[in-house]
Amino acid sequence: MNIPHKVLRGGARIPAIGLGTFGSDQYGGEAVASAVRHAIEAGWRLIDCASVYGNEAIIGQVLSEAMKKGISREELFIVSKVWNDMHGKGDVLLSCAQSLKDLNLDYLDLYFVHWPFPNFHPKGAAPDYHNPDAKPYIHESYMETWHQMERLVKAGYVRNIGTSNMTVPKLRLLLRDCTVMPAANEMELHPTFQQQELFDFCTASGIQPIGYSPIGSPARPERDRTPEDVADMAHPVVVRIAEAHGIHPAQVCLKWAVKRGQIPIPFSVKPAQIASNLQAVTEDPLSDEEMKDMETVESGCRLIKGQVFLWDGAKDWTDLWDVDGHIPC
């Protein structure tokens, strides 16, 4: 199967679609690992992992099996992320070492700072959870973490580093002060939340956008649901285009994402869906007219609001995202 690729700064080729592995709120590690196994067998090569998902060790077993069966390490593109409680000096290196051990790898193709602040919440936190030790974004602290990420690149443990859940104001500061530039930014991207300003800033800065929740995250945690949410796959434009192509609306979302230029990372544990999601980006692309129609689907509907990370004195979840163009403190 001819999977399209993008090229990161520095020349690394990254598949234009990847399998997400955040299923820990609903699925055990065995189910997620089985999904990774089915995905690799179906032709997927980009696997998006994270230490906080709690399933890297069992995914590592699947990666080892695949390589024993003839998939070369160079064919795979494996991503992981440092969690909030491992920011700062030394801890980033320990976190990466643990992910490498769990995934049975000598290096990671891409390593993200999962969130731009070290605020912690327990697994399954309620929507109104509040950690009294939470802090707003502190650029000096973030740069301390980023410099450790740079060390990982220089030591060869990580080929590329990137950001996640960032905003334009935060990225401006990082680009001003970093030594190793971010290769990618992982961000919420789906038809009803296109983040055009951030998307354009990333592409203009040589930062590849990678989109989580690409079909609207219908299985997202209850804490991230609000009555105002818009369902991407039920939007009339998405449904109309799906009917015209004879496909599921989820595939329209993925086709749109890849043609727009971002890398979607859908998650599924169902083999048929895993296969059809990959097929969606290898044939029958959306027309230019359909892409124009998809622009009208934008609804400003952020689904993963992140309110469990808020600090004392924060107004509401919008303070996490610098919606006024400046960083609250």
Secondary structure, DSSP 8 states (H G I E B T S, - for coil): ----EEE-TTS-EEES--EE---TTTS-HHHHHHHHHHHHHHT--EEE--GGGS-HHHHHHHHHHHHHTT--GGG-EEEEEE-GGG-STTHHHHHHHHHHHHHT-S-BSEEEESSSS-----TT--TT---TT-----HHHHHHHHHHHHHHHHHTSBS-EEEES--HHHHHHHHHH-SS--SEEEEE-BTTB--HHHHHHHHHTT-EEEEESTT--TT--GGG--TT---GGG-HHHHHHHHHHTS-HHHHHHHHHHHHT-EE----S-HHHHHHHHHHTTSS---HHHHHHHHTT-----S---GGG--TT--SGGGGGTTTSS---
